[in-house]
Amino acid sequence: MPLPPFDYTPKPYDGPPPEEILALRKEFVNPAIFHYYKKPIAIVEGKAQYLYDETGRRYLDGFGGIVTVSVGHCHPEVLAAANLQNETISHTTTIYLNPQIALYAKELAAKMPGDLKVCYFVNSGSEANDLAVLMARAYTQNYDVVALRNAYHGGSPSAMALTSHHTWKFNVPHSHGVHHAMMPDTYRGIHGASDPDAGKKYAADIGEVVRYATSGKIAAFIAESIQGVGGTVVFPDGYLKEAYAQARSFGGLCIADEVQAGFGRTGSHFWGFETQDVIPDIVTMAKGIGNGCPLAAVITTPEIAKVLATRIHFNTFGGNPVSMAQGRAVLRVIEKEGLQQNCVNLGAYLTAGFQKLAEKHNLIGEVRGKGLMLGVELVKDRTTKEPASAECAAVFEKCKDLGLLIGKGGLFGNTLRIKPPMCINTDDAQFMIEVIDEALAKV
């Protein structure tokens, strides 16, 4: 199946072959690091929405490096900004003044609603969520935190506590005062999409968790605006508004994890939480913020931000000039190239295409998502909704063979995750639909 035309020739590759890379990883790299595919592929170059292996074979990137590459691989404007800063000065800690961090903070804050105006820069989403919870605990003087079942918030010990996937947890004490409320899933949950009060009913469980598992006060409620690793679970209308009201009634702050849903990916809004018509107290972001560089941020109000000034708070690499320059370039490119609108257009195109596939393939249980953050859940039976985990893995492998790299997730590993760079075009979207169609047919 031919990929859409693309005028680019990858550089010659003279590194070790995939087999040798895998052997080196097994001997010298943390064995917990996993790889995709039964026969791992080596990705050695990227350009725009495409990736290349060591032979020069091109693949369409339908997963954006786990939603990390927002504006396209090796975008020339982003590269130029980072290269220029590297040539100027690559590192000054925040104990000295540098214009990049101040200018980027101003530009990023301008994208936020309400009084969300103070930025803290860190290096990863895990670190951002750690800091957000610390901030909430320091501000409220409460300790307990409510997160959602099926959530993913990172891999550090405290972020792991927020996460609710047994596959991401180790057998060490990691609760850290975190309690998990019911996942507002209208496909598999007890309140379906046809229930107009589903959002309110799911949010009521937060109150139940607080009353039965805490002293009656909480520091924070944290939720992804759309669950990413959990299988692209979109909350029912009104859920976050009711959930935030619940959390605030128990003294808690509301934290929006925008690591995957932010920066225009939902299309209709720049931030995922805006699709639920709420304004959180703290927002965390990572991945697409820097289009591949180690950059993350926490944004909050001036009032809440003051609490960290009661102690010394310092991050050696958070706010470094190179990451700041790259983050600023990403914001510019999103605006200049109309990528948020592209998410609207291509998201609608893909959603319609996947829904047509659902009419053809009974294996598809639900198509869901917003913009270019989409999920296709596979089931063995549409009535029982038995997860088609093995079938999902087979489709996933077949897509790779046909030239499309996507993700998979969900509690049962039965949801195809489609989250490409936001620069894809109509030909790319049609290619995705045709590949997934053929992969489903093979299964």
KAZIFEN-V138284 format. One record per backbone hydrogen bond with DSSP energy under -1.0 kcal/mol. NH is the residue of the N-H (numbers start at 1). CO is the residue of the C=O. E is the energy in kcal/mol with one decimal. If there is no record, write none. Layout:
NH_CO_E, NH_CO_E
This chain:
8_6_-1.7, 21_17_-2.3, 22_18_-2.8, 23_19_-2.0, 24_20_-2.5, 25_21_-2.5, 26_22_-2.5, 27_23_-1.7, 28_24_-2.9, 29_25_-2.3, 33_30_-1.7, 44_52_-2.3, 45_52_-1.4, 47_50_-2.5, 48_73_-2.6, 50_47_-2.4, 51_59_-2.4, 52_45_-2.8, 53_57_-2.0, 56_53_-1.8, 59_51_-2.8, 60_403_-2.7, 61_49_-2.7, 62_405_-2.8, 67_63_-3.2, 68_64_-2.6, 69_64_-2.7, 70_68_-1.0, 73_48_-3.4, 75_72_-1.0, 79_75_-3.0, 80_76_-2.4, 81_77_-1.9, 82_78_-2.2, 83_79_-3.0, 84_80_-2.5, 85_81_-1.9, 86_82_-2.4, 87_83_-2.1, 89_85_-2.5, 96_93_-1.8, 103_99_-2.8, 104_100_-2.6, 105_101_-2.2, 106_102_-1.8, 107_103_-2.3, 108_104_-3.0, 109_105_-2.5, 110_106_-1.5, 111_108_-1.5, 112_109_-1.7, 116_113_-1.5, 117_115_-1.4, 117_300_-1.2, 118_300_-2.7, 120_298_-2.6, 122_296_-2.3, 128_124_-2.1, 129_125_-2.5, 130_126_-2.3, 131_127_-2.4, 132_128_-2.3, 133_129_-2.1, 134_130_-2.3, 135_131_-2.7, 136_132_-2.2, 137_133_-2.6, 138_134_-2.5, 139_135_-2.3, 140_136_-2.6, 141_137_-1.9, 145_177_-2.4, 146_220_-2.5, 147_179_-2.7, 149_181_-2.4, 151_148_-1.4, 160_156_-3.2, 161_157_-1.2, 162_158_-1.2, 163_159_-1.6, 164_151_-2.7, 168_165_-1.7, 169_166_-1.2, 172_170_-2.4, 178_175_-2.5, 179_145_-2.8, 181_147_-3.0, 185_183_-2.2, 189_185_-2.1, 195_192_-1.6, 198_195_-1.8, 201_197_-2.4, 202_198_-2.6, 203_199_-2.1, 204_200_-1.4, 205_202_-1.3, 206_203_-1.7, 208_204_-1.4, 209_205_-2.5, 210_206_-2.4, 211_207_-2.5, 212_208_-2.2, 213_209_-2.4, 214_210_-1.5, 218_250_-2.2, 219_144_-3.8, 220_144_-1.0, 221_253_-2.4, 222_146_-2.3, 223_255_-1.9, 225_257_-1.3, 227_233_-2.0, 231_228_-2.1, 232_228_-1.1, 239_236_-2.1, 242_238_-2.1, 243_239_-3.1, 244_240_-3.0, 245_241_-1.7, 246_242_-2.2, 247_243_-2.7, 248_244_-2.7, 249_245_-1.6, 250_247_-1.1, 251_248_-1.6, 252_247_-2.4, 253_219_-2.6, 255_221_-3.0, 256_282_-2.6, 257_223_-2.3, 258_284_-2.9, 262_258_-1.6, 264_270_-2.7, 267_264_-1.5, 268_266_-1.8, 275_272_-1.6, 276_273_-1.5, 277_274_-1.3, 278_273_-1.0, 281_254_-2.3, 282_254_-1.9, 283_299_-2.6, 284_256_-2.7, 285_297_-2.2, 289_286_-1.1, 290_287_-1.7, 295_293_-1.5, 296_122_-2.0, 297_285_-2.6, 298_120_-2.5, 299_283_-2.7, 300_118_-2.2, 305_301_-2.7, 306_302_-1.3, 307_304_-1.5, 308_305_-1.3, 309_306_-1.3, 310_307_-1.3, 311_308_-1.2, 320_317_-2.0, 324_320_-2.2, 325_321_-2.6, 326_322_-2.3, 327_323_-2.8, 328_324_-2.4, 329_325_-1.9, 330_326_-2.1, 331_327_-1.9, 332_328_-2.0, 333_329_-2.5, 334_330_-2.4, 335_331_-1.7, 336_332_-3.2, 337_333_-2.6, 339_334_-1.7, 342_338_-1.8, 343_339_-1.8, 344_340_-1.5, 345_341_-2.6, 346_342_-3.0, 347_343_-1.7, 348_344_-1.9, 349_345_-1.9, 350_346_-2.7, 351_347_-2.5, 352_348_-2.3, 353_349_-2.1, 354_350_-3.0, 355_351_-2.3, 356_352_-1.7, 357_353_-1.8, 358_354_-1.8, 359_355_-1.0, 361_357_-2.9, 364_361_-1.6, 365_377_-3.3, 366_377_-1.3, 368_375_-2.6, 370_373_-1.6, 372_265_-2.4, 373_370_-1.6, 374_418_-2.5, 375_368_-2.8, 376_416_-2.1, 377_366_-2.6, 378_414_-3.0, 379_363_-2.9, 380_386_-3.2, 385_381_-2.3, 388_378_-2.2, 389_387_-1.0, 392_388_-2.2, 393_389_-2.1, 394_390_-1.9, 395_391_-2.6, 396_392_-2.6, 397_393_-2.0, 398_394_-2.4, 399_395_-2.6, 400_396_-1.4, 401_397_-1.9, 402_398_-1.7, 403_400_-1.4, 404_399_-3.0, 405_60_-2.5, 407_417_-2.5, 409_415_-2.4, 410_229_-2.7, 413_410_-1.4, 415_409_-1.9, 416_376_-2.7, 417_407_-2.7, 418_374_-2.5, 419_62_-2.4, 422_70_-2.7, 424_421_-1.4, 429_425_-2.2, 430_426_-2.6, 431_427_-2.2, 432_428_-2.4, 433_429_-2.2, 434_430_-2.5, 435_431_-2.7, 436_432_-2.6, 437_433_-2.2, 438_434_-2.3, 439_435_-2.8, 440_436_-2.6, 441_437_-2.1, 442_438_-1.9, 443_439_-1.5
